[in-house]
Amino acid sequence: MAAAPFRINVADLLKRPGAQRTVSIVAPLAGLEGPGSAVPADAPLGLDLTLERVSEGIVVRGSVRARWAAPCSRCLSPVGGDIAVHVDELYERTPLEGETYPLEDDICDLEPLVRDAVLLELPGVPLCRPDCAGLCGECGADRNAVACDCGTSEPDPRWAALRSLDL
């Protein structure tokens, strides 16, 4: 069951074609985790939306904002940032699988919309900075903070044939 802040009763809009309502929500939503980053469970998301009655149902337009956090993919230091996603989606009583969202019992459940929008925007390979040198594969030292001499050894000769490939 979706959290109450993300369930919007639209019975009044359904009675008046062309009617609009603005909705602002600031609430956390647990479980927003992508392959490389996540929105902390206690971090509030910000939604600024306009709900409009159209012939097919309710159109939800606006923006969703979230703060994400993750370890850097190269050096594992904490990194984070903000995302803002524009949404423009249709809720209808007979939704098309993968194209529109369900309008059930005069309720627009915004949770699936928010999840879809935020998860697609989360960085898959977060970096603390574009030129992050990462960790040394031999000693584990953070190459952004210290220089190590581990990378000066001769490469494994079994991989020599691959070096000649032009990719």
C-alpha positions as CSV (number, residue, x, y, z in Angstrom):
1,M,0.0,0.0,0.0
2,A,1.3,3.4,-0.9
3,A,2.1,6.1,1.6
4,A,-0.8,8.5,2.2
5,P,1.0,11.7,1.0
6,F,1.3,10.2,-2.5
7,R,-2.3,9.2,-2.7
8,I,-4.4,12.1,-4.1
9,N,-8.2,12.0,-4.1
10,V,-9.3,13.5,-7.5
11,A,-13.1,12.9,-7.2
12,D,-13.7,16.7,-7.5
13,L,-11.6,17.0,-10.7
14,L,-13.3,14.0,-12.3
15,K,-16.7,15.8,-12.0
16,R,-15.5,19.0,-13.9
17,P,-13.8,18.6,-17.3
18,G,-10.8,21.0,-17.7
19,A,-10.5,21.5,-13.9
20,Q,-7.0,21.8,-12.4
21,R,-5.4,21.6,-9.0
22,T,-1.9,22.2,-7.9
23,V,-0.3,19.8,-5.4
24,S,2.9,20.3,-3.4
25,I,4.2,17.3,-1.4
26,V,7.4,17.1,0.7
27,A,7.7,13.5,2.0
28,P,10.2,10.6,2.2
29,L,9.7,7.5,0.1
30,A,11.7,4.4,1.1
31,G,13.2,2.0,-1.4
32,L,14.5,4.3,-4.1
33,E,17.7,2.5,-4.9
34,G,19.3,2.3,-8.3
35,P,22.3,0.2,-9.3
36,G,24.9,2.7,-8.2
37,S,23.1,5.2,-6.0
38,A,20.0,5.7,-3.8
39,V,17.7,8.3,-2.3
40,P,18.1,7.9,1.5
41,A,14.9,6.6,3.1
42,D,14.6,9.5,5.4
43,A,15.3,12.2,2.7
44,P,12.2,14.0,1.7
45,L,11.2,14.2,-2.0
46,G,9.7,17.4,-3.3
47,L,6.8,17.3,-5.7
48,D,5.3,20.3,-7.4
49,L,2.5,19.1,-9.6
50,T,-0.6,20.2,-11.5
51,L,-3.4,17.7,-11.9
52,E,-5.7,18.4,-14.8
53,R,-9.0,16.7,-15.8
54,V,-8.9,15.6,-19.5
55,S,-11.3,13.4,-21.4
56,E,-9.2,10.2,-20.8
57,G,-8.6,10.8,-17.0
58,I,-6.1,13.0,-15.1
59,V,-2.9,14.4,-16.5
60,V,-0.2,14.9,-13.9
61,R,2.5,17.5,-14.9
62,G,5.3,19.0,-12.9
63,S,8.6,18.3,-11.2
64,V,10.0,15.8,-8.7
65,R,13.1,16.7,-6.7
66,A,15.3,14.4,-4.7
67,R,18.7,14.2,-3.0
68,W,20.7,11.1,-3.7
69,A,23.8,9.6,-2.0
70,A,26.3,6.9,-3.0
71,P,29.9,5.8,-2.7
72,C,32.1,7.0,-5.5
73,S,32.4,4.2,-8.1
74,R,36.2,4.6,-8.2
75,C,37.4,5.6,-4.7
76,L,34.4,4.7,-2.5
77,S,34.3,8.1,-0.8
78,P,30.7,9.4,-0.1
79,V,29.2,11.5,-2.9
80,G,25.7,12.9,-3.4
81,G,23.7,15.4,-5.4
82,D,20.3,16.6,-6.4
83,I,18.0,15.5,-9.2
84,A,15.0,17.2,-10.7
85,V,12.8,15.4,-13.0
86,H,9.9,16.7,-15.1
87,V,6.9,14.4,-15.3
88,D,4.0,14.5,-17.7
89,E,1.8,11.4,-17.3
90,L,-1.8,10.2,-17.7
91,Y,-3.8,8.4,-15.1
92,E,-6.9,6.6,-16.5
93,R,-9.4,4.0,-15.4
94,T,-8.2,1.5,-18.0
95,P,-4.5,2.1,-18.2
96,L,-2.3,0.9,-21.0
97,E,0.4,-1.4,-19.6
98,G,3.7,0.5,-19.4
99,E,2.2,3.7,-20.9
100,T,-0.3,5.2,-18.5
101,Y,-1.0,4.9,-14.7
102,P,-4.2,3.5,-13.1
103,L,-6.9,5.7,-11.7
104,E,-8.6,3.6,-9.1
105,D,-11.5,4.7,-6.8
106,D,-10.9,8.3,-7.7
107,I,-7.3,8.1,-6.4
108,C,-4.1,9.1,-8.2
109,D,-1.4,7.0,-6.5
110,L,1.7,9.1,-7.3
111,E,4.1,6.6,-5.8
112,P,4.7,4.5,-9.0
113,L,5.1,7.7,-11.0
114,V,7.7,9.1,-8.5
115,R,9.5,5.8,-8.4
116,D,9.8,5.5,-12.2
117,A,10.9,9.1,-12.6
118,V,13.5,9.1,-9.8
119,L,15.0,5.7,-10.5
120,L,15.6,6.6,-14.1
121,E,17.5,9.7,-13.1
122,L,19.7,8.3,-10.4
123,P,23.4,8.0,-11.5
124,G,24.4,4.5,-12.3
125,V,28.1,5.2,-11.9
126,P,28.5,8.1,-9.4
127,L,31.8,9.8,-9.2
128,C,33.2,12.2,-6.6
129,R,34.7,14.1,-9.4
130,P,35.3,13.4,-13.2
131,D,39.0,12.9,-12.8
132,C,38.8,10.6,-9.8
133,A,41.9,8.4,-9.8
134,G,40.2,5.6,-7.7
135,L,41.8,3.1,-5.5
136,C,45.1,1.2,-6.1
137,G,44.3,-2.3,-7.2
138,E,47.2,-3.7,-5.3
139,C,47.5,-1.8,-2.0
140,G,44.1,-0.2,-1.8
141,A,45.4,3.4,-1.4
142,D,43.2,6.2,-2.5
143,R,45.1,7.6,-5.5
144,N,43.4,11.0,-5.0
145,A,45.1,11.4,-1.6
146,V,48.4,9.6,-1.9
147,A,50.7,8.3,-4.6
148,C,51.8,4.7,-4.4
149,D,54.4,2.7,-6.4
150,C,52.3,-0.3,-6.9
151,G,51.5,0.3,-10.6
152,T,55.1,0.2,-11.8
153,S,55.4,-3.6,-12.0
154,E,55.6,-5.4,-15.3
155,P,52.2,-6.4,-16.8
156,D,51.3,-10.1,-16.8
157,P,52.7,-11.6,-20.1
158,R,49.6,-13.7,-20.6
159,W,47.7,-10.5,-21.6
160,A,50.3,-9.4,-24.2
161,A,48.3,-10.6,-27.1
162,L,45.3,-8.4,-26.1
163,R,47.5,-5.3,-26.1
164,S,48.0,-5.7,-29.9
165,L,44.3,-5.6,-30.6
166,D,43.0,-2.4,-32.1
167,L,39.5,-1.8,-30.7
